[in-house]
Amino acid sequence: MNERANGIAEEMTKARANTLALFDIANESDLHKSPGFGFRPIIWHLAHIGVFEGYWLLQKMQGCASLNPLYDRIFDPINTPREASVNLPARKTMEDYLLRVRDDVFRYLERADFESGDPLLKDAFIFDLVLQHEYQHQETLAYLFQMLDPGKKRQPSSSPRKLLDSEITSDMILIPGGASISGALEGFFAYDNELPAHFERLSPFTIDRFPVTNQAFADFISDRGYERRELWSDEGWSWRDREDWRCPLYWSPDGEGWLVRSMFEESAMKPNHPVTGVSWFEAEAYAKFVGKRLPTEAEWEKAASWHPGTTSKSRFAWGDSKPDAGVCNFDFENWSTSPVGAFPGGASPYGVLDMTGNIWEWTSDAFSGYDGFRAFPYPEYSQEWFDGDHRVLKGGSWATRGPLLRTSFRNFFRKQFRIAFSGIRCAADA
């Protein structure tokens, strides 16, 4: 293999090892059950990752026959609905299938021509697509494992870093009006919904220096935030009533305080950690409670990446260098949230903190295509979800892999979705 192909092989091998390690934290018997809320069994994602890889790198790129037509059907989320994802093969059988796919993929990688005119091969786009798809499913797996009782899981042997609380203020940072760029920078992999990059002209606004903390959200609850109809939209109130929301997901009352369930334990609420497990409706209600609003996606991206006094933006909040453990909480480093403000080295050019990693942040915008959007290489990734019901989230979480932390990356979930590691940062007109 050439140097580029060797690098791809190393990243794919590392990603696969990380995927398999995730399945080691619980017994296989629990992997074959839905973790709750009607989601597919956790084990489904293992073979799905291989089916996606085989389709694009073997069938689509080379015209090869399917290695397993049955898998192509039952591990396709379009062809097989959630409720039909039952009686799935054993983990070992799935892993054998993944090895067969990967062996053929690496043989193809040895001769892949990244200089060809094929847009799927140019700059190794299709390999990055497959790799980042696996990264995203690793985070999805974290959401599903979080739903399992902590007693059913084994914590990996590596110890999380101990991060100290920092002084938390409720101040907001002024972001001047004017131009900024939204969308992906050239020269790096990006999904179709991140393109084309374009200038936005925004009015001045302010944005919270820190994400909303558990303590701040507990104050919202104490002040009857879940009971005050005036804070909620009609749709939000309907969901609150239907689902009987009284606190974030994984919170439970404990006398005068709260217990919060994390991946491997249940413990007293950590006041200076960001609140997570809240829907877009809850985020919207909280913002109204404090007299603010959710930021637009363009506002969030400007506060995270625009360099004042220039005509440029950075790939990540701190700059263009790759993420590391000194600038944010990501990559399963801690298996949990960290105190807000614990990574001053990851501040944006405007001094906004925690815009990368720790928790995803809801924005006010519906997920839709930018002007000039073109679905590529398949409409089901983005275009199928331009339905007005999905909202954009930005920033990444503690379970997000490094490449997906780019400020242009657009996550999207339905407004009532609560199992993601998502929280709140408020904005206001200046």
Backbone torsions as a table, in degrees:
resi	resn	phi	psi	omega
1	MET	NA	149.2	172.8
2	ASN	-78.6	176.8	-174.7
3	GLU	-60.9	-41.1	180.0
4	ARG	-63.6	-45.5	-179.4
5	ALA	-65.4	-38.5	177.2
6	ASN	-60.8	-41.5	178.9
7	GLY	-63.4	-41.3	177.8
8	ILE	-63.2	-44.9	179.9
9	ALA	-60.0	-41.2	179.4
10	GLU	-63.5	-44.1	-179.3
11	GLU	-65.8	-41.0	-180.0
12	MET	-66.7	-38.5	179.0
13	THR	-66.5	-42.5	178.7
14	LYS	-64.1	-43.7	-179.6
15	ALA	-61.4	-41.7	-179.4
16	ARG	-65.7	-40.2	177.0
17	ALA	-61.1	-39.8	178.6
18	ASN	-66.5	-38.9	177.6
19	THR	-61.5	-49.3	-178.4
20	LEU	-63.7	-36.1	179.2
21	ALA	-63.5	-32.9	177.7
22	LEU	-60.0	-39.8	-177.9
23	PHE	-72.2	-11.3	178.9
24	ASP	-79.3	-11.7	-174.2
25	ILE	-81.7	-5.4	178.4
26	ALA	-140.9	159.5	176.9
27	ASN	-69.6	147.5	-176.9
28	GLU	-60.7	-31.8	-179.7
29	SER	-59.1	-34.3	178.3
30	ASP	-78.4	-22.0	179.7
31	LEU	-72.6	-21.6	-177.0
32	HIS	-91.9	6.1	178.4
33	LYS	-113.1	151.7	171.9
34	SER	-65.5	133.2	178.5
35	PRO	-75.0	-9.4	179.8
36	GLY	137.5	169.3	176.6
37	PHE	56.4	22.7	176.6
38	GLY	79.2	9.0	-179.7
39	PHE	-73.3	155.7	177.3
40	ARG	-62.0	157.4	173.3
41	PRO	-55.5	146.2	-176.6
42	ILE	-57.3	-38.3	-175.7
43	ILE	-64.1	-22.7	-179.9
44	TRP	-54.0	-38.2	-175.0
45	HIS	-66.3	-26.1	-178.1
46	LEU	-63.4	-53.4	179.8
47	ALA	-70.8	-32.2	178.7
48	HIS	-58.5	-40.3	178.3
49	ILE	-58.3	-42.4	178.5
50	GLY	-69.1	-37.7	178.5
51	VAL	-63.1	-43.4	179.0
52	PHE	-62.0	-45.7	179.4
53	GLU	-62.5	-44.9	-179.8
54	GLY	-65.5	-38.4	-179.6
55	TYR	-62.2	-50.6	-173.7
56	TRP	-76.5	-41.9	-172.1
57	LEU	-93.1	-17.8	178.4
58	LEU	-110.5	-55.7	-176.8
59	GLN	-74.8	-51.0	-174.9
60	LYS	-71.1	-47.5	-174.2
61	MET	-79.5	-28.1	-174.5
62	GLN	-120.0	-9.1	-178.3
63	GLY	73.4	21.9	-179.5
64	CYS	-72.9	154.4	172.4
65	ALA	-71.3	152.9	178.2
66	SER	-61.0	140.1	174.8
67	LEU	-76.0	-19.4	-179.4
68	ASN	-162.3	89.4	-178.7
69	PRO	-56.9	-33.1	178.2
70	LEU	-63.5	-44.5	177.4
71	TYR	-61.6	-39.1	179.8
72	ASP	-57.0	-30.6	-179.1
73	ARG	-85.8	-51.6	-171.3
74	ILE	-77.3	-17.9	178.5
75	PHE	-108.4	23.1	172.3
76	ASP	-104.0	117.8	-175.1
77	PRO	-67.3	-18.3	178.7
78	ILE	-82.0	-44.1	-175.2
79	ASN	-80.5	-26.4	-178.6
80	THR	-123.3	108.6	-179.2
81	PRO	-66.2	165.4	-176.7
82	ARG	-54.6	-45.3	-173.5
83	GLU	-68.1	-16.8	179.3
84	ALA	-94.2	0.0	-179.0
85	SER	-86.7	71.5	-177.2
86	VAL	-130.0	166.8	178.7
87	ASN	52.5	50.3	-175.6
88	LEU	-82.2	156.1	179.9
89	PRO	-60.9	163.8	177.8
90	ALA	-68.0	157.7	179.4
91	ARG	-56.8	-44.8	-178.3
92	LYS	-60.4	-39.7	179.0
93	THR	-64.4	-41.8	177.6
94	MET	-64.1	-42.4	-178.7
95	GLU	-65.6	-35.9	175.8
96	ASP	-61.7	-41.3	177.2
97	TYR	-62.4	-44.4	179.3
98	LEU	-60.7	-37.9	178.1
99	LEU	-65.1	-40.1	177.8
100	ARG	-62.4	-45.0	178.3
101	VAL	-61.0	-48.2	-174.8
102	ARG	-64.8	-38.5	177.6
103	ASP	-58.9	-46.1	179.5
104	ASP	-68.0	-36.2	178.5
105	VAL	-63.1	-44.6	-178.9
106	PHE	-68.6	-30.0	173.9
107	ARG	-66.6	-37.5	176.5
108	TYR	-68.5	-40.0	-179.0
109	LEU	-58.3	-33.3	-178.9
110	GLU	-61.4	-27.2	-176.8
111	ARG	-118.1	3.1	-179.1
112	ALA	-61.3	135.2	-177.7
113	ASP	-103.7	100.6	-177.7
114	PHE	-79.2	-2.4	177.0
115	GLU	-99.0	2.1	-176.8
116	SER	-71.8	169.4	179.0
117	GLY	-82.9	-1.9	179.3
118	ASP	-70.7	118.7	-177.7
119	PRO	-61.8	-23.5	177.8
120	LEU	-73.3	-28.5	-179.9
121	LEU	-92.9	-24.6	-176.6
122	LYS	-55.4	128.0	-179.3
123	ASP	55.8	26.5	177.5
124	ALA	61.2	31.7	-176.1
125	PHE	-51.8	-48.1	-172.4
126	ILE	-67.3	-30.5	176.2
127	PHE	-71.8	-39.0	175.5
128	ASP	-64.1	-37.4	178.7
129	LEU	-60.3	-47.0	-179.9
130	VAL	-64.9	-41.7	-179.5
131	LEU	-64.7	-46.4	-177.6
132	GLN	-72.2	-27.5	171.7
133	HIS	-59.8	-42.7	179.0
134	GLU	-66.9	-40.1	175.8
135	TYR	-56.1	-45.4	-177.4
136	GLN	-65.9	-36.4	177.5
137	HIS	-70.9	-27.9	174.3
138	GLN	-61.9	-40.4	177.8
139	GLU	-70.6	-40.2	175.4
140	THR	-57.5	-41.5	176.8
141	LEU	-60.4	-38.0	177.3
142	ALA	-61.6	-40.4	176.8
143	TYR	-60.3	-43.2	-176.9
144	LEU	-71.1	-41.4	176.8
145	PHE	-64.1	-34.6	178.2
146	GLN	-59.5	-30.1	-178.6
147	MET	-72.2	-20.0	178.1
148	LEU	-75.3	146.7	175.5
149	ASP	-56.0	135.5	-179.4
150	PRO	-53.8	-29.9	-179.7
151	GLY	-68.4	-12.3	179.1
152	LYS	-94.4	5.1	-174.5
153	LYS	-126.0	152.9	177.6
154	ARG	-113.4	125.6	-179.4
155	GLN	-75.0	134.1	175.9
156	PRO	-56.1	154.8	-172.0
157	SER	-67.9	-26.4	-179.8
158	SER	-65.9	138.8	-177.5
159	SER	-91.8	135.6	177.3
160	PRO	-67.0	150.3	177.0
161	ARG	-67.7	146.4	175.2
162	LYS	-91.1	118.3	-177.6
163	LEU	-112.6	131.7	-177.1
164	LEU	-83.0	147.8	173.0
165	ASP	-65.4	144.4	174.0
166	SER	-111.8	168.2	179.7
167	GLU	-70.2	124.5	-177.2
168	ILE	-104.8	129.4	176.8
169	THR	-118.2	163.0	179.5
170	SER	-101.5	17.0	-175.9
171	ASP	-74.0	160.5	178.0
172	MET	-117.9	153.9	-177.8
173	ILE	-107.4	132.7	178.6
174	LEU	-78.4	126.9	174.5
175	ILE	-110.1	112.7	-175.8
176	PRO	-62.0	154.6	175.8
177	GLY	-71.2	169.5	179.5
178	GLY	125.3	-162.9	-172.4
179	ALA	-81.3	154.6	168.2
180	SER	-157.7	169.5	179.2
181	ILE	-113.0	130.3	171.4
182	SER	-109.8	146.1	178.7
183	GLY	107.6	176.7	-170.0
184	ALA	-81.7	143.9	174.7
185	LEU	-75.0	152.2	177.5
186	GLU	-71.3	152.9	175.1
187	GLY	93.6	-0.2	179.8
188	PHE	-132.6	155.3	175.8
189	PHE	-61.6	141.3	174.5
190	ALA	-149.7	147.9	173.0
191	TYR	-75.4	161.8	-177.0
192	ASP	-58.5	-34.0	-176.7
193	ASN	-73.5	-9.3	176.4
194	GLU	-88.2	-2.4	-174.4
195	LEU	-120.3	154.5	-4.8
196	PRO	-82.9	152.8	171.9
197	ALA	-62.1	144.3	-173.9
198	HIS	-156.3	154.6	176.9
199	PHE	-79.1	141.7	172.2
200	GLU	-121.7	140.7	174.4
201	ARG	-112.8	115.3	-172.8
202	LEU	-113.0	150.7	170.7
203	SER	-76.9	159.3	177.1
204	PRO	-59.3	146.5	177.5
205	PHE	-151.8	165.9	173.0
206	THR	-116.1	153.2	-179.5
207	ILE	-141.2	145.5	-179.3
208	ASP	-58.4	137.8	176.5
209	ARG	-65.7	-34.3	-177.9
210	PHE	-124.3	157.9	169.3
211	PRO	-64.4	160.3	176.6
212	VAL	-65.5	131.1	-176.7
213	THR	-89.5	166.6	174.2
214	ASN	-56.4	-43.0	-178.2
215	GLN	-63.1	-42.8	179.5
216	ALA	-62.7	-39.2	-179.8
217	PHE	-73.3	-32.6	175.1
218	ALA	-62.4	-34.6	176.3
219	ASP	-64.6	-38.4	175.6
220	PHE	-59.4	-43.5	179.8
221	ILE	-66.2	-44.7	-178.2
222	SER	-61.6	-30.6	179.8
223	ASP	-91.2	24.7	174.2
224	ARG	63.5	34.8	-178.4
225	GLY	-60.5	-31.9	179.4
226	TYR	-80.7	-6.9	-177.3
227	GLU	-110.6	-11.0	-174.8
228	ARG	-90.6	103.5	-174.0
229	ARG	-57.9	-32.1	-175.0
230	GLU	-67.2	-15.7	-179.3
231	LEU	-85.5	-11.2	-170.1
232	TRP	-115.0	144.3	170.6
233	SER	-70.8	165.2	179.1
234	ASP	-58.6	-45.8	-178.8
235	GLU	-66.7	-41.2	179.4
236	GLY	-63.9	-42.4	179.0
237	TRP	-63.8	-37.0	177.6
238	SER	-62.7	-43.1	177.9
239	TRP	-68.7	-40.7	177.7
240	ARG	-58.0	-41.8	-178.8
241	ASP	-71.7	-43.4	-177.1
242	ARG	-64.8	-41.4	-176.8
243	GLU	-94.7	-3.1	-179.3
244	ASP	55.3	47.6	177.2
245	TRP	-69.2	128.5	176.0
246	ARG	-131.5	-8.9	-179.4
247	CYS	-168.5	169.8	177.1
248	PRO	-61.0	158.1	175.2
249	LEU	-58.3	140.1	179.6
250	TYR	77.1	1.9	171.1
251	TRP	-91.5	148.0	172.8
252	SER	-146.7	145.3	-178.4
253	PRO	-63.7	145.5	177.4
254	ASP	-143.0	83.4	-175.3
255	GLY	64.2	-121.4	178.6
256	GLU	-87.3	-4.3	-176.4
257	GLY	-121.0	-154.7	-176.0
258	TRP	-137.3	142.9	166.6
259	LEU	-99.9	143.7	178.8
260	VAL	-127.5	127.7	178.8
261	ARG	-88.9	122.1	174.2
262	SER	-103.7	-165.8	-173.6
263	MET	-62.0	-41.0	-171.8
264	PHE	-121.4	3.3	-179.3
265	GLU	-160.4	166.0	169.4
266	GLU	-118.9	128.4	-175.4
267	SER	-147.1	172.1	178.5
268	ALA	-59.7	144.3	178.8
269	MET	-53.3	135.6	177.7
270	LYS	-96.0	106.6	-168.9
271	PRO	-57.0	-37.1	-173.7
272	ASN	-93.6	7.4	172.4
273	HIS	-85.5	154.6	179.6
274	PRO	-71.9	142.7	174.7
275	VAL	-67.9	143.7	177.7
276	THR	-145.8	171.4	-176.9
277	GLY	77.4	31.5	178.3
278	VAL	-118.5	145.6	178.0
279	SER	-79.4	171.3	174.8
280	TRP	-62.4	-36.8	-179.8
281	PHE	-63.6	-41.5	178.3
282	GLU	-67.0	-39.2	177.5
283	ALA	-62.2	-42.5	179.1
284	GLU	-63.3	-43.2	-179.8
285	ALA	-65.3	-41.9	178.5
286	TYR	-61.6	-45.2	-179.0
287	ALA	-58.9	-41.1	178.4
288	LYS	-66.7	-36.8	178.8
289	PHE	-57.7	-39.6	-178.2
290	VAL	-94.7	10.5	176.1
291	GLY	75.3	27.0	-179.5
292	LYS	-127.1	-160.6	178.5
293	ARG	-149.3	171.3	172.8
294	LEU	-79.5	145.2	177.9
295	PRO	-70.2	151.3	168.9
296	THR	-71.5	163.5	178.2
297	GLU	-61.2	-41.5	-180.0
298	ALA	-64.8	-38.7	177.1
299	GLU	-63.7	-45.5	-179.9
300	TRP	-59.1	-46.1	-176.0
301	GLU	-67.2	-35.7	176.9
302	LYS	-66.3	-45.6	-179.4
303	ALA	-63.0	-27.6	-176.7
304	ALA	-87.4	-29.9	-165.7
305	SER	-137.1	-11.6	-176.2
306	TRP	-79.8	137.8	179.7
307	HIS	-96.5	112.5	-177.8
308	PRO	-56.2	140.3	176.8
309	GLY	79.1	6.1	179.7
310	THR	-128.3	-173.8	173.6
311	THR	-121.5	37.5	-175.7
312	SER	-136.3	160.2	175.5
313	LYS	-128.3	163.3	178.0
314	SER	-104.8	160.5	-178.6
315	ARG	-71.8	-37.6	177.5
316	PHE	-121.4	170.7	-176.0
317	ALA	-60.4	-37.5	-175.8
318	TRP	-87.8	-11.7	-176.7
319	GLY	146.2	-154.0	-176.0
320	ASP	-101.7	-7.7	-179.9
321	SER	-70.3	150.9	-178.5
322	LYS	-62.5	150.0	178.6
323	PRO	-61.0	145.8	170.9
324	ASP	-143.3	174.4	-173.1
325	ALA	-67.8	-8.0	179.0
326	GLY	-90.1	-9.7	-174.6
327	VAL	-115.4	-16.9	179.2
328	CYS	-167.8	168.0	177.8
329	ASN	-97.1	107.3	-175.7
330	PHE	-154.0	178.4	168.1
331	ASP	61.6	30.0	178.6
332	PHE	62.3	22.7	-177.1
333	GLU	-60.0	-40.0	-175.8
334	ASN	-117.6	-7.2	-177.8
335	TRP	58.5	21.2	-178.2
336	SER	-170.3	171.9	174.1
337	THR	-68.8	162.4	175.4
338	SER	-120.9	163.1	177.8
339	PRO	-57.6	140.2	177.5
340	VAL	-64.7	144.8	-179.9
341	GLY	80.8	6.6	-176.7
342	ALA	-77.7	-6.4	-177.4
343	PHE	-127.7	70.1	-179.4
344	PRO	-60.4	-24.7	178.5
345	GLY	-69.1	-11.5	179.1
346	GLY	-100.5	13.7	-178.9
347	ALA	-62.0	147.6	176.2
348	SER	-76.0	169.1	179.1
349	PRO	-56.3	-26.5	178.2
350	TYR	-87.9	-3.8	179.8
351	GLY	89.8	15.4	176.6
352	VAL	-82.1	135.5	-173.2
353	LEU	-107.2	153.9	175.2
354	ASP	63.6	29.5	176.9
355	MET	-81.2	-7.7	179.1
356	THR	-127.2	127.7	179.8
357	GLY	77.2	-175.2	-179.6
358	ASN	72.7	-72.0	177.0
359	ILE	-144.7	149.0	169.7
360	TRP	-69.2	153.6	-178.9
361	GLU	-123.8	126.4	178.0
362	TRP	-66.9	140.1	168.8
363	THR	-113.0	171.8	-177.0
364	SER	-82.0	-12.1	-169.7
365	ASP	-84.0	140.3	168.7
366	ALA	-70.2	146.1	178.3
367	PHE	-73.2	119.8	179.5
368	SER	-152.8	171.7	-179.9
369	GLY	-82.5	145.2	171.4
370	TYR	-67.3	160.6	173.7
371	ASP	-56.7	129.3	-177.2
372	GLY	89.8	5.6	179.8
373	PHE	-56.1	140.7	174.9
374	ARG	-136.6	121.3	180.0
375	ALA	-64.4	128.0	179.9
376	PHE	-162.3	131.8	-2.3
377	PRO	-92.6	2.7	178.8
378	TYR	-152.5	142.2	-173.3
379	PRO	-72.0	-19.7	-174.7
380	GLU	-70.2	-18.1	179.2
381	TYR	-72.1	-46.0	-175.0
382	SER	-118.7	-58.3	-167.1
383	GLN	-58.4	-35.8	-178.9
384	GLU	-63.5	-17.1	-175.5
385	TRP	-107.2	12.3	172.9
386	PHE	-82.4	65.3	-169.8
387	ASP	-112.7	1.2	-179.3
388	GLY	82.8	-10.9	-177.7
389	ASP	-98.4	-22.0	179.4
390	HIS	-89.1	142.4	176.7
391	ARG	-116.5	151.1	-176.9
392	VAL	-83.1	136.0	171.8
393	LEU	-117.8	147.7	-176.1
394	LYS	-129.9	155.0	164.5
395	GLY	107.6	-30.5	-178.2
396	GLY	89.0	167.8	-178.8
397	SER	-130.9	-175.2	178.0
398	TRP	-66.0	-16.6	-179.2
399	ALA	-105.1	13.7	-179.6
400	THR	-92.4	135.3	176.4
401	ARG	-77.7	153.6	-170.5
402	GLY	-48.7	-52.0	-177.1
403	PRO	-59.3	-26.8	-178.5
404	LEU	-82.4	-1.2	178.0
405	LEU	-82.0	-2.8	-179.4
406	ARG	-55.8	143.5	-174.2
407	THR	-67.9	-17.1	178.6
408	SER	-83.7	-14.2	-175.6
409	PHE	-64.6	136.5	-176.9
410	ARG	-118.7	106.9	170.5
411	ASN	-85.8	159.1	-178.4
412	PHE	-155.1	132.5	177.9
413	PHE	-139.5	160.5	174.8
414	ARG	-65.7	154.5	-171.5
415	LYS	-63.2	-27.0	-178.8
416	GLN	-91.9	1.5	-174.8
417	PHE	-70.2	129.5	-175.3
418	ARG	-124.0	-12.0	-172.1
419	ILE	-81.6	-12.4	178.0
420	ALA	-71.0	158.8	176.3
421	PHE	-83.4	71.7	-172.9
422	SER	-121.9	145.0	-178.1
423	GLY	-140.9	-149.3	-166.0
424	ILE	-136.8	138.8	164.1
425	ARG	-136.7	130.9	-174.5
426	CYS	-98.5	158.9	176.9
427	ALA	-134.8	172.4	176.8
428	ALA	-158.3	156.2	174.0
429	ASP	-67.2	142.5	179.6
430	ALA	-83.9	NA	NA
